[in-house]
Each structure stands twice: as structure tokens, then as C-alpha cells.
Amino acid sequence: MSREHIIHFKVIRPHETKTLRGLVYLEDGQQPTLQDFERCLRECGHEVTLQDPEQCIFRAYDEASGEYLIDVLEDYKKPDRDRHTEQLAKSFMKQDPLL
């Protein structure tokens, strides 16, 4: 049975840097490989070639912005707060409490 795995990556262009994410499906207990990262980036619309396999850095080219780098963030720290739980808790709070 396959499970979803979110891949976080940083797109580094000459004038801007963005942190984005993609999704791959892996079998239970399987870790993502460089080929999984490459497939995910291609599905996100980036034409990539592997530049540094140890650091998971890809080189990409776009006609509009030229050449840029994509750094896959393998040790991305997940947020400590759960936004869905916070929204659920807020829905149970009274909007106008009586004083």
C-alpha cells in the first residue's frame, strides 16, 4: 500500500528564493530516492538535471527566468503547531462572550 510523502524544496533564482513543496507516493517503509525527487520536481513543472547528488541540488532552466537551482530540503522541520486543530478549537469558542 502506498502512502503520501511531502517533499519540501527551495527554488533559488537570481532575484528571489521560494520554499515550495511537492508530493510523491511511496510504499510503506520506503524512503524517497533521487529519482523520486526528480520525478516530483518534473511533475511540478521544473525541467531539472541533477547537479549535486550528495546535497540533493538540481539545476533547472526556464525560458522566462533562465537558469536556477532547486535545493531539496531533506531535513525540513515540520511546524510545531497544528493549524487544523487550532481552527477546530476556535470553532467551539463563543464569538461574543457575555460579560
DSSP file (Angstrom, degrees, kcal/mol; ACC not computed):
  #  RESIDUE AA STRUCTURE BP1 BP2  ACC     N-H-->O    O-->H-N    N-H-->O    O-->H-N    TCO  KAPPA ALPHA  PHI   PSI    X-CA   Y-CA   Z-CA
    1    1 A M              0   0    0      0, 0.0    27,-1.2     0, 0.0     2,-0.2   0.000 360.0 360.0 360.0 136.6    0.0    0.0    0.0
    2    2 A S  E     -A   27   0A   0     25,-0.2     2,-0.3    23,-0.0    25,-0.3  -0.561 360.0-162.0 -93.0 156.1    1.4    3.4   -0.9
    3    3 A R  E     -A   26   0A   0     23,-3.4    23,-2.8    -2,-0.2     2,-0.2  -0.920  24.9-103.4-131.8 158.2    1.5    6.5    1.3
    4    4 A E  E     -A   25   0A   0     -2,-0.3     2,-0.4    21,-0.2    21,-0.2  -0.579  30.0-170.1 -82.2 143.5    2.0   10.2    0.6
    5    5 A H  E     -A   24   0A   0     19,-2.5    19,-2.3    -2,-0.2     2,-0.4  -0.981  14.1-142.9-134.9 122.8    5.3   11.8    1.3
    6    6 A I  E     -A   23   0A   0     -2,-0.4     2,-0.5    17,-0.2    17,-0.2  -0.727  12.1-157.4 -88.6 129.8    5.6   15.6    1.1
    7    7 A I  E     -A   22   0A   0     15,-2.9    15,-2.8    -2,-0.4     2,-0.4  -0.933   3.2-155.7-108.7 123.5    8.9   16.9   -0.3
    8    8 A H  E     +AB  21  73A   0     -2,-0.5    65,-2.5    65,-0.5     2,-0.3  -0.823  20.2 171.3 -97.4 136.5   10.0   20.4    0.6
    9    9 A F  E     -AB  20  72A   0     11,-2.6    11,-3.2    -2,-0.4     2,-0.5  -0.985  28.5-132.2-145.9 155.8   12.3   22.2   -1.7
   10   10 A K  E     -AB  19  71A   0     61,-2.9    61,-2.7    -2,-0.3     2,-0.7  -0.938  12.5-151.5-112.5 123.4   13.8   25.7   -2.2
   11   11 A V  E     -AB  18  70A   0      7,-3.0     7,-2.2    -2,-0.5     2,-0.7  -0.858  14.4-163.0 -94.7 116.9   13.8   27.3   -5.6
   12   12 A I  E     +AB  17  69A   0     57,-3.2    57,-2.2    -2,-0.7     5,-0.2  -0.882  15.5 169.1-110.1 105.7   16.7   29.7   -5.8
   13   13 A R        -     0   0    0      3,-2.8     3,-0.4    -2,-0.7    55,-0.1  -0.692  49.2-100.0-108.6 164.8   16.5   32.3   -8.6
   14   14 A P  S    S+     0   0    0      0, 0.0     3,-0.1     0, 0.0    -1,-0.0   0.835 119.7  24.4 -55.9 -35.1   18.8   35.3   -9.1
   15   15 A H  S    S+     0   0    0      1,-0.2     2,-0.3     0, 0.0    -3,-0.0   0.454 127.1  26.8-113.0  -1.3   16.3   37.8   -7.6
   16   16 A E        -     0   0    0     -3,-0.4    -3,-2.8     2,-0.0     2,-0.4  -0.997  52.8-153.1-157.9 156.4   14.1   35.6   -5.4
   17   17 A T  E     -A   12   0A   0     -2,-0.3     2,-0.4    -5,-0.2    -5,-0.2  -0.999  17.2-175.0-132.7 131.1   14.0   32.4   -3.3
   18   18 A K  E     -A   11   0A   0     -7,-2.2    -7,-3.0    -2,-0.4     2,-0.6  -0.973  19.9-142.0-127.8 141.9   10.9   30.5   -2.6
   19   19 A T  E     +A   10   0A   0     -2,-0.4    -9,-0.2    -9,-0.2     2,-0.2  -0.916  35.5 164.7-100.7 121.1   10.2   27.4   -0.4
   20   20 A L  E     -A    9   0A   0    -11,-3.2   -11,-2.6    -2,-0.6     2,-0.3  -0.659  23.0-139.0-125.9 179.2    7.7   25.1   -2.0
   21   21 A R  E     -A    8   0A   0    -13,-0.2     2,-0.3    -2,-0.2   -13,-0.2  -0.987  10.4-169.5-144.8 155.3    6.6   21.5   -1.6
   22   22 A G  E     -A    7   0A   0    -15,-2.8   -15,-2.9    -2,-0.3     2,-0.4  -0.829  18.7-124.0-135.4 173.8    5.6   18.6   -3.8
   23   23 A L  E     +A    6   0A   0     -2,-0.3     2,-0.3   -17,-0.2   -17,-0.2  -0.979  22.5 176.0-130.1 133.0    4.0   15.2   -3.2
   24   24 A V  E     -A    5   0A   0    -19,-2.3   -19,-2.5    -2,-0.4     2,-0.5  -0.940  25.8-129.4-128.7 155.9    5.2   11.7   -4.1
   25   25 A Y  E     +A    4   0A   0     -2,-0.3     2,-0.3   -21,-0.2   -21,-0.2  -0.926  30.6 179.1-107.3 126.8    3.7    8.3   -3.3
   26   26 A L  E     -A    3   0A   0    -23,-2.8   -23,-3.4    -2,-0.5     2,-0.1  -0.877  31.3-106.8-124.6 155.0    5.9    5.7   -1.7
   27   27 A E  E >   -A    2   0A   0     -2,-0.3     3,-2.1   -25,-0.3   -25,-0.2  -0.430  58.9 -76.0 -72.6 157.0    5.4    2.2   -0.5
   28   28 A D  T 3  S+     0   0    0    -27,-1.2    -1,-0.1     1,-0.3     3,-0.1  -0.305 119.5  11.2 -57.0 132.3    5.3    1.7    3.3
   29   29 A G  T 3  S+     0   0    0      1,-0.3     2,-0.3    -3,-0.1    -1,-0.3   0.379  98.0 127.6  81.8  -4.0    8.7    1.9    4.9
   30   30 A Q    <   -     0   0    0     -3,-2.1    -1,-0.3     1,-0.0    -4,-0.1  -0.666  49.5-145.0 -89.8 140.7   10.4    3.2    1.7
   31   31 A Q        -     0   0    0     -2,-0.3    -4,-0.1    -3,-0.1     2,-0.1  -0.771  30.9 -97.8 -98.8 148.0   12.5    6.4    1.7
   32   32 A P        -     0   0    0      0, 0.0     2,-0.2     0, 0.0    -1,-0.1  -0.379  39.6-152.8 -66.8 143.5   12.4    8.8   -1.2
   33   33 A T     >  -     0   0    0     -2,-0.1     4,-2.2     1,-0.1     5,-0.2  -0.541  33.1 -97.3-106.3 174.4   15.3    8.5   -3.7
   34   34 A L  H  > S+     0   0    0      1,-0.2     4,-2.6     2,-0.2     5,-0.2   0.862 126.5  54.8 -60.3 -35.6   16.9   11.0   -6.0
   35   35 A Q  H  > S+     0   0    0      2,-0.2     4,-2.5     1,-0.2    -1,-0.2   0.866 106.3  51.2 -66.7 -35.5   14.7    9.6   -8.8
   36   36 A D  H  > S+     0   0    0      2,-0.2     4,-2.4     1,-0.2    -2,-0.2   0.918 111.1  48.1 -65.5 -42.9   11.6   10.3   -6.7
   37   37 A F  H  X S+     0   0    0     -4,-2.2     4,-2.5     2,-0.2    -2,-0.2   0.932 112.9  48.2 -60.8 -45.9   12.8   13.9   -6.1
   38   38 A E  H  X S+     0   0    0     -4,-2.6     4,-2.3     1,-0.2    -2,-0.2   0.914 111.8  48.7 -63.0 -43.9   13.5   14.4   -9.8
   39   39 A R  H  X S+     0   0    0     -4,-2.5     4,-2.3     1,-0.2    -1,-0.2   0.904 111.5  50.5 -62.4 -41.5   10.1   13.0  -10.8
   40   40 A C  H  X S+     0   0    0     -4,-2.4     4,-1.4     2,-0.2    -2,-0.2   0.922 111.0  47.9 -62.6 -45.2    8.4   15.2   -8.2
   41   41 A L  H  <>S+     0   0    0     -4,-2.5     5,-2.3     1,-0.2    -1,-0.2   0.888 111.5  50.3 -65.3 -38.7   10.2   18.3   -9.5
   42   42 A R  H ><5S+     0   0    0     -4,-2.3     3,-1.4     1,-0.2    -1,-0.2   0.895 108.7  52.0 -65.4 -39.4    9.3   17.5  -13.1
   43   43 A E  H 3<5S+     0   0    0     -4,-2.3    -1,-0.2     1,-0.3    -2,-0.2   0.780 104.5  57.7 -66.9 -25.5    5.7   17.0  -12.2
   44   44 A C  T 3<5S-     0   0    0     -4,-1.4    -1,-0.3    -5,-0.2    -2,-0.2   0.477 128.7 -98.9 -81.8  -2.6    5.8   20.4  -10.5
   45   45 A G  T < 5S+     0   0    0     -3,-1.4     2,-0.5     1,-0.3    -3,-0.2   0.579  80.5 130.7 100.7  10.9    6.8   21.9  -13.9
   46   46 A H      < -     0   0    0     -5,-2.3     2,-1.0    14,-0.0    -1,-0.3  -0.857  51.0-144.6-101.0 128.7   10.6   22.2  -13.5
   47   47 A E        +     0   0    0     14,-0.5    14,-1.1    -2,-0.5     2,-0.3  -0.803  40.5 179.3 -88.1 101.5   12.9   20.8  -16.2
   48   48 A V  E     -C   60   0A   0     -2,-1.0     2,-0.3    12,-0.2    12,-0.2  -0.709  30.1-170.1-114.4 154.6   15.7   19.6  -13.9
   49   49 A T  E     -C   59   0A   0     10,-2.1    10,-3.0    -2,-0.3     2,-0.3  -0.986  38.7-105.5-133.9 143.8   19.1   17.8  -14.1
   50   50 A L  E     +C   58   0A   0     -2,-0.3     8,-0.2     8,-0.2   -16,-0.0  -0.531  40.6 168.8 -72.4 125.4   20.9   16.6  -11.0
   51   51 A Q  E    S+     0   0A   0      6,-2.3     7,-0.2    -2,-0.3    -1,-0.2   0.827  71.7  16.8-102.1 -47.8   23.9   18.8  -10.1
   52   52 A D  E  >> -C   57   0A   0      5,-2.2     5,-1.9     1,-0.1     4,-0.9  -0.890  58.7-173.8-132.6 101.3   25.0   17.6   -6.7
   53   53 A P  T  45S+     0   0    0      0, 0.0    -1,-0.1     0, 0.0     5,-0.0   0.804  85.3  55.2 -67.4 -28.1   23.7   14.1   -5.6
   54   54 A E  T  45S+     0   0    0      1,-0.2    -2,-0.0     2,-0.1     0, 0.0   0.880 118.7  32.1 -71.7 -37.1   25.1   14.4   -2.0
   55   55 A Q  T  45S-     0   0    0     -3,-0.2    -1,-0.2     2,-0.1    17,-0.2   0.425 106.9-122.6 -98.4  -0.8   23.3   17.7   -1.3
   56   56 A C  T  <5 +     0   0    0     -4,-0.9    16,-2.5     1,-0.2     2,-0.5   0.938  54.8 157.9  56.3  51.7   20.2   16.9   -3.4
   57   57 A I  E   < -CD  52  71A   0     -5,-1.9    -6,-2.3    14,-0.2    -5,-2.2  -0.922  21.5-167.1-109.5 129.8   20.7   20.1   -5.6
   58   58 A F  E     -CD  50  70A   0     12,-3.2    12,-2.8    -2,-0.5     2,-0.5  -0.858  14.2-139.1-114.4 149.1   19.1   20.2   -9.0
   59   59 A R  E     -CD  49  69A   0    -10,-3.0   -10,-2.1    -2,-0.3     2,-0.3  -0.917  26.5-177.2-106.3 134.1   19.8   22.7  -11.8
   60   60 A A  E     -CD  48  68A   0      8,-3.1     8,-2.5    -2,-0.5     2,-0.4  -0.880  14.7-148.7-130.2 160.9   16.7   23.8  -13.8
   61   61 A Y  E     + D   0  67A   0    -14,-1.1   -14,-0.5    -2,-0.3     2,-0.4  -0.996  11.9 179.2-134.6 136.9   16.1   26.1  -16.8
   62   62 A D  E  >  - D   0  66A   0      4,-2.2     4,-2.8    -2,-0.4   -16,-0.0  -0.999  28.7-137.5-134.6 135.4   13.1   28.3  -17.6
   63   63 A E  T  4 S+     0   0    0     -2,-0.4    -1,-0.1     1,-0.2     4,-0.1   0.847 103.9  49.1 -62.0 -33.7   12.8   30.4  -20.7
   64   64 A A  T  4 S+     0   0    0      1,-0.1    -1,-0.2     2,-0.1    -3,-0.0   0.917 129.1  16.7 -73.8 -43.9   11.4   33.3  -18.7
   65   65 A S  T  4 S-     0   0    0      1,-0.3     2,-0.2   -51,-0.0    -2,-0.2   0.472  96.9-138.7-112.4  -3.4   13.9   33.5  -15.8
   66   66 A G  E  <  - D   0  62A   0     -4,-2.8    -4,-2.2   -53,-0.1    -1,-0.3  -0.539  57.7  -2.7  84.2-147.9   16.8   31.5  -17.2
   67   67 A E  E     + D   0  61A   0     -6,-0.2     2,-0.3    -2,-0.2    -6,-0.2  -0.602  68.2 162.5 -86.9 141.3   18.9   29.0  -15.2
   68   68 A Y  E     - D   0  60A   0     -8,-2.5    -8,-3.1    -2,-0.3     2,-0.3  -0.947  30.3-115.2-150.1 168.6   18.1   28.5  -11.5
   69   69 A L  E     -BD  12  59A   0    -57,-2.2   -57,-3.2    -2,-0.3     2,-0.4  -0.784  12.7-157.3-110.2 151.6   18.8   26.0   -8.7
   70   70 A I  E     -BD  11  58A   0    -12,-2.8   -12,-3.2    -2,-0.3     2,-0.6  -0.988   7.0-163.9-128.4 121.9   16.5   23.8   -6.7
   71   71 A D  E     -BD  10  57A   0    -61,-2.7   -61,-2.9    -2,-0.4     2,-0.5  -0.922  13.9-142.5-107.6 115.5   17.6   22.5   -3.2
   72   72 A V  E     -B    9   0A   0    -16,-2.5     2,-1.2    -2,-0.6   -63,-0.3  -0.670  13.4-142.2 -78.6 124.2   15.6   19.6   -1.8
   73   73 A L  E >   +B    8   0A   0    -65,-2.5     3,-0.9    -2,-0.5   -65,-0.5  -0.727  27.1 171.6 -92.5  93.8   15.3   20.1    1.9
   74   74 A E  T 3  S+     0   0    0     -2,-1.2    -1,-0.2     1,-0.2   -65,-0.0   0.821  77.8  45.8 -73.6 -31.1   15.6   16.6    3.4
   75   75 A D  T 3  S+     0   0    0      2,-0.1    -1,-0.2   -67,-0.0     2,-0.1  -0.111  78.2 157.6-104.9  36.6   15.8   17.8    7.0
   76   76 A Y    <   -     0   0    0     -3,-0.9     2,-0.5   -68,-0.1   -68,-0.0  -0.413  39.9-130.1 -63.1 129.8   12.9   20.2    6.8
   77   77 A K        -     0   0    0     -2,-0.1    -1,-0.1     1,-0.0     3,-0.1  -0.722  17.1-132.9 -87.6 125.2   11.4   20.8   10.2
   78   78 A K        -     0   0    0     -2,-0.5    -1,-0.0     1,-0.1     0, 0.0  -0.431  34.3 -92.7 -71.9 149.4    7.7   20.5   10.4
   79   79 A P        -     0   0    0      0, 0.0    -1,-0.1     0, 0.0     0, 0.0  -0.319  25.0-138.0 -61.8 145.7    5.8   23.3   12.2
   80   80 A D  S    S+     0   0    0     -3,-0.1     2,-0.3     2,-0.0    -2,-0.1   0.760  83.4  72.6 -75.4 -25.2    5.2   22.6   15.9
   81   81 A R  S    S-     0   0    0      4,-0.0     2,-0.8     1,-0.0     0, 0.0  -0.694  74.9-139.7 -96.4 144.2    1.6   23.9   15.8
   82   82 A D     >  -     0   0    0     -2,-0.3     4,-2.0     1,-0.2     5,-0.2  -0.887  12.2-167.5-102.6 106.9   -1.2   22.1   14.1
   83   83 A R  H  > S+     0   0    0     -2,-0.8     4,-2.4     1,-0.2     5,-0.2   0.846  85.4  55.4 -65.7 -34.5   -3.3   24.7   12.3
   84   84 A H  H  > S+     0   0    0      2,-0.2     4,-2.1     1,-0.2    -1,-0.2   0.905 109.0  47.1 -66.5 -40.0   -6.2   22.3   11.7
   85   85 A T  H  > S+     0   0    0      2,-0.2     4,-2.5     1,-0.2    -2,-0.2   0.896 111.5  51.5 -67.1 -40.0   -6.6   21.6   15.4
   86   86 A E  H  X S+     0   0    0     -4,-2.0     4,-2.2     2,-0.2    -2,-0.2   0.908 110.2  48.7 -63.3 -41.8   -6.4   25.3   16.2
   87   87 A Q  H  X S+     0   0    0     -4,-2.4     4,-1.5     2,-0.2    -1,-0.2   0.897 111.3  50.5 -64.7 -39.7   -9.1   26.1   13.7
   88   88 A L  H  X S+     0   0    0     -4,-2.1     4,-0.7     1,-0.2    -2,-0.2   0.921 110.5  49.1 -63.7 -43.6  -11.3   23.3   15.2
   89   89 A A  H >X S+     0   0    0     -4,-2.5     3,-0.9     1,-0.2     4,-0.5   0.889 108.9  53.3 -63.4 -39.3  -10.7   24.6   18.7
   90   90 A K  H >< S+     0   0    0     -4,-2.2     3,-0.9     1,-0.2    -1,-0.2   0.825  99.8  62.3 -65.2 -30.8  -11.6   28.2   17.6
   91   91 A S  H 3< S+     0   0    0     -4,-1.5    -1,-0.2     1,-0.2    -2,-0.2   0.748 102.2  51.4 -68.5 -21.2  -14.9   26.9   16.1
   92   92 A F  H << S+     0   0    0     -3,-0.9    -1,-0.2    -4,-0.7     2,-0.2   0.585  91.7  95.5 -88.9 -11.1  -16.0   25.8   19.6
   93   93 A M  S << S-     0   0    0     -3,-0.9     2,-0.2    -4,-0.5    -3,-0.0  -0.545  84.1-108.3 -81.8 145.3  -15.3   29.2   21.2
   94   94 A K        -     0   0    0     -2,-0.2    -1,-0.1     1,-0.1    -2,-0.1  -0.487  18.4-148.3 -70.8 139.4  -18.1   31.7   21.6
   95   95 A Q  S    S+     0   0    0      1,-0.3    -1,-0.1    -2,-0.2    -2,-0.0   0.924  91.3  25.2 -74.6 -45.3  -17.8   34.7   19.3
   96   96 A D  S    S-     0   0    0      2,-0.0    -1,-0.3     0, 0.0     2,-0.1  -0.804  82.9-158.2-121.8  87.5  -19.4   37.2   21.6
   97   97 A P        -     0   0    0      0, 0.0     2,-0.3     0, 0.0    -4,-0.0  -0.372  22.0-115.5 -67.2 143.6  -18.9   36.1   25.2
   98   98 A L              0   0    0      1,-0.1    -2,-0.0    -2,-0.1     0, 0.0  -0.620 360.0 360.0 -78.4 134.6  -21.4   37.6   27.7
   99   99 A L              0   0    0     -2,-0.3    -1,-0.1     0, 0.0     0, 0.0   0.421 360.0 360.0 -99.7 360.0  -19.7   39.7   30.4
